[in-house]
Amino acid sequence: MALPAHADVVVVGAGLAGLVAARTLLRAGIETVVLESAGIVGGRVATDVVDGFRLDRGFQVLNTDYPRVRRELDVGALQVQAFTPGALVHLDGALHRLADPRRLPLAALDTLSAPIGSVADKLRLAAMVGANAVLPVSRLLARPETSAYLAAKASGLSDQIIDRFVRPFLSGVLLEDGLETSSRFVDMVWRSFARGTVGVPAYGMTAIPRQLAADLPDGALHLDTAVLSVRPGGVDTGSGSMSCGAVVVAADPVTATTLLPMLGEPPLMRAVTTYYHATPSPPVREAILVLDGERSGPVVNSIVLTNAAPSYSGDGRALVSSSVLGVDPPDEAAVRRHLTVLYGQSIEDWELIDAVHVRQALPAAVPPLGNLREPVSLGDGLYAAGDHRDTPSIQGAMASGARVARAVLHQLRH
């Protein structure tokens, strides 16, 4: 389909931020066109099908407590397959169950006996997470901002419980193991895990952007259309130029800073590689995170996805997702050795389906983040949206898309 010569608004990028922005503008009666360089929508939220298995691009989850998820998505239609709250932590040759006793009271004794720290440590951790769950966000943002590690220490946690649980758990969320991420963002992480259901859509994370894109009218979305440059009042693509009243750059953070040099240097991006293995029988029977409290190998977390979502399997075998951090992932042999230790059993019959390497999985969220929001309006009818303008999460991407839509509407109507 040929590009139109003009639109009220051009949105560059059909990730979650761009789709939310475009849909909001279109519902407000603003003529909006979305230009996406890839052949599919979703940006970093995508699912590939390999040999019938659904492989998300990196281990990703949907948290139903995210305010924007509840507002923007039909969660019921996504058929979210929930994971078991908590984790199994490998220590001293065994897996130990940890869970929030408010959500899984029957697991309270297991949690108290797990060798991750003293009983006092566990009570302090429960109090910290509980406070984040119930305090207003304004109160959380009023706390002094520091790193996740220093905030955990300020809460009275010992290095033992930090190293045996907090660090392994958060590493898979933040995609860094130094706990250098802003305490303000980590407060939001604890809050969302304590309040919401975490899982995956039955047919992969790609169902999220597809649901958002389904609301766009014919002619609004142009795939395989790379934007070469943007300027006040227009954009240039390989297929021609368009004029417009406003340009919203909702591309990935690195591309956004290329198109909009006024954003400054691109943010540091976290990398992750997720190894997907198929096995005749699952190594555990629950859809629960498995962590290494001893941090004895490269795997930061592992989970049997098909224990929650059988639809992720192509042939009835179990699908295990295991993630490692960094831009230089280890070879699969090292991952296999670590998984053998974590699950305490041979995995010789596990088949590698694929190793999905995502070099730009998340923007780093190091302090200071302030109120967690960067401006979306850059002046002259140029705007930026994405999780690099908010928090590095599905919530952050969607929230920035909604914020930028409000800002554009204000410009066009005044």
N, C-alpha and C positions, 0 to 999 in steps of 0.2 A: 504494500500500500504506500503510495507516495506521501511524502511529508506535506502537510499544509503549509502555506506561506506564512500564516500568522495564527497565534493563539493568545488568549489573555495571559496564560501562564505556561511555561515550559518547565517540566520537572525532569532533571537529569538523573536517571537511576531508578530502577524498579525493585529496590530492596524494600524492607518493611517501612522505613521512614518515607521513602518516595511514594509508596503505594498509599499509606495513610494520608499523606499530604494531598495527593491527587484526588483520592476519593472524597476527602473532606471538601476540597475546593469544588469539585464537580457537583456534589450535593448542594452546595451553596449557589449553584448556577453559574460558576466561573468556567469558561471554556479552557480546558486544561489538556495538554498533551504530555505524555510520558515517553522519554527516549531512553532505551536500555541497550547497552552494547552487547550483552549476552543474548543467547537464544531462548532463555527462560527468565522468569521473574524470581525474585527472592534474594539476590546477592549472595551473602554468606550463609543464608538459611536455605539449604538445598538438600535434596536427597537423590542419590544416584541408584539405579537398579543394576546390580551385577549378578548374573546367574540366578536371577529371581529374588535375590536378597536386597532389602532396602537398606542402603548405607547412607546415613546422614553425613554431611561434610564436617567431620569432627563430632565428638560426642556432645550433643546439644539436647536440652530439655525445655519443656514448656511449663512454666509455673502459673497455675490458675489464679494465684493471688495478685498477679500484676494488675494494677488498676486499668492500664490500657488494653490488656488482654480481655478483661471483662467488658470493656466499652467497645472495642473495635471488632471482636471476633465472636462468632457463634461457636462457643466452646463445645456445646453438645454435638454439633455437626462434625467437629474434629475427632470425636470419639477418643478422647485422651485416655491412654492406657497408663494407669498410675503405678509408680514405683513404691516399694515398701519404704516408709519413712525411716531414716536412720542409716546405719552402715555396719558392715562387718569389718573389723580391724584385725589385721594379721599381726600377732605378737607371740613370741615364744613358741612358735610352731603350731599355733591354733588361731582360729577365727573367733573374735569376741564381738558380741552384739552390743551396739550402742543405739539408743533411741530416746526421743523426747518422751519422758514418762507421762506427760499430759496427753499425748496422742496414742502412745502404745503402753498403757499402764502395766500390762503383763510382762513387758520387757524391762521393768524397773530394776529387778534383782540382777538380771544379766548386766545391765549398765553399771550398777553399783559395784559389781564384782570384776568388771573388765580392768585389766592392768594398765590403764592409760594414765593413771594418776590417783591421788588420794581421794577419799570421799569428799573432803572439803573442796578439792579442785573441781570435782564433778558438780557439786552444789553451786559453786561460783559460776561455772560454765552455764548451768541451767538458768541461774539468775540473770546472767548477761543476755542470753538468747531470749529469755522470757521478757525482759525489759524492752528489748528491741521489738518484740512482737506486739506489745501493748501500748508503748509510749507513742504519742503523736509524732509524725515526721518532723514537725517544727521543733520539738524537743530534741530529737536526735541530731538535727542539723545545728542546734545551738551548742552541742558539745565541742570541746576543743578538737581540732582536726590534727591527726597524727597518722602514723603508719598502722597497719593492722596488727603488727607484732607489738608495738608499744601500747596500743589500746588494749590488747589482750593482757599484757603485763600489768597495766593500770587497773584492770578488773580483778587483779589478784591471782591470775592463772600462773601456774608454775611452768617452767620450761619443759617439764616432762609431759604435761597434758598438751601443751602447745605442739611439741614435736611429735607426739604419738597420735594426736587426733586433729587438732585445729589446723596445723600446717598441711597434713595429707588431705584433709577434706577440702580446705579452701584452694589448694593448688589446682585441683581439677576445675574449679569455678573461675578462678582469677587467671589461670594459665601462667602462674609464676609461683615459686616456692620460697621466696625470701620474705613473704608477708610484708612487702613494701607498698602495697596498694593502700589508698586512702582509707582511713578508718570510717569515714562517712559513707563511702560506698559499701564497705563490708558490713556496716550496721544495716544497710538496706538488704544485703544478701541474707544475713541471719533472719531479718524480719520476714522476708518472702518465704524462706524455707520453713519457718515456724508456723506461718499462717496458711500457706497454700498447699495444693496438691501438685506434686511434680511428676511428670511423665512425658510421654511422646504421643503425638497423634497416631492413630492406628495405621495410617498409610504414609508415615514419614513426616519430618519437619517441613518438607516442601508444601504440605497441605495448608500451612499458615499463609504464605504469600499467595498461593493459588486462590484461597478463599477471598483475600483482599482484592486480588486482580479481577475476580469474577464479577465484581460490581462495576468495573469500568465499562463505559459504553464502547461500541464498535468505533474504531478509528482513534481512540484515545491513547492506546498503547502501541508503540513501535519498537519491536525487538530487533536485534542485530543492527542497531543504529548507534554507532559510536559518536559521541560529541567530541569535537576536536578543540573547541574553544567556546568561551562564553563572554558576554560583554553586556553592559547595560542596554536593554532593549532587544537582545537577540542571542542566538546560538548558531554555531557553524558545525555541520556534520559532514561525513563523507558523502552523504546523499543530497547535500544542499544546505541552505541557511533558512532560519525561521526568525521572524520578528515577534516580539511579545512585550507585555507590560511588566512581567516579572520573571526571573529565572531562579528556580530552586535547584541547587546542586545537592543531590541526595546520593551521590556516588560513595564508594568506599573512601576511608579517610585519606589514603595516599593520592587517589585520583582527584579527590576534592581539593586538596592543597595544590595540585598541579593546575587545575582549572581556575582556582581562586587563590592566587599568590598572597593576597592580603590575610589569609588564614595563618600564614607563617609556616614554620617547619612542620612536616607531617608528624603525627604522634608516633611514639614507639609502639610497634605492633607485636603482640604476643603470638607465638606459633605453637601448633599442636599437630601431632600425628596420631591418628586413630587406627588401630589394627583390628580388623574384623575377621574373626575365626568362626567357622561352622564346626559343630561337634555333634556326634550322634546322641549324646545325652548331656544335659546341663551339669556343670560342676557344683552348682547349688540350685535349690529349688525356688528361690525367691528372686524377684527383680529388685535387688538391693545392691548398693555400692559396696565394692570390696576395696579396701584401702590397706596400705602397708604402713603400719605404725613404726616399723624399723627402718623404712626408707632404704631398703637393701637392693633396689634395682630401679630401672627406668620407668616402670608403670606407675602413674599417679592414681589411676582408678580403673576398675574393671567392673562390668555388669553384664548379666545375661539378659539382653534386651527382649528376647522372645519369651521369657518368663512373664513379662508384662504384655508384650505385643507379639503374639504368634504370627501376625500378618507380616512381620519383618522377615520371615523365613521364606526361602524359595522352594524348599523341598521337605519341610517338616523337621529338619535338624535345628538345634539350638544355635542362636547367633550371639556371640560374645564380643562386646566392644571393650577395647583396652586402649587407654590414651597415654602418650608420653609428651613431654614438653620440649620446646626449643626448635631451632631452625635446622639442627643436624640430628635427625632421629637415629636411634641405634638400628642395627640390623635385626631382622625378625628373630634370629636365634637368641639374642639377648632378651628380647621380650618374652619368648617362650620359656627361657630359664626362669625368669622372674614370675611368670604366671604359674609355673609348676610349684614354686615356693608358696605363692599366695593361696592357691587352691588346695595345696597339699596332695596333689595327685598327678599322675602322668597325663600329658596332653599330646602324646605322640599321634593320636588319631584326629587331632584338630587340623582342619584345612584352612589355610589363609585364603580368604575371599578377596581381600584388598587391603592396602595400607593407604589411608587418605591423609595426605599431607596438606595442611592449611598454613601457609606462611604468614598470612595476615588475618588471623582468627579474631582477635580482639584488640582494640586500642588499650594501652596501659592506662590505669587510673591512679596515678601517683599523686600524692598531695603536693600543692594545695588544689583541691577541687572546689572549694568554697561551697556554694549552695547546690553543686552538682550540675549546674546548667551554664553553658556558654551561649552567648548571643546568637540568634539565628539570622537576624537582619544585619546585612553588611553595608547597606546604603546603596543608592542608585538602582534600586529594584533588584538587587542581587541578594540571595539567601543561601544559607547552608543548613542541611539537616543530616541527621545520622547519629549513631550512638557515640560518636566522638564529640557531639555537642551536648550530650547528656550523660548517661551512665552506660558503660559497655555491656548492654543486655538487650533482650527483646523489648523489655519495658522502655529502656532508654531510647531505642530506635523509634518505637511507635510514639513515645511522648514528644520527641523532637519533631516528628512529622506533623503531629497535631499542633505544636507550638508554631511551626513555620506556616502552617495553613492559616492560623489566626492572624499572624503578622502580615501575610500577603493580603488577606481579606481587608484588614485595616488600611493597608496602602491603597488598594484599588477602590475602596469606598469613601476615601477622604481626599 
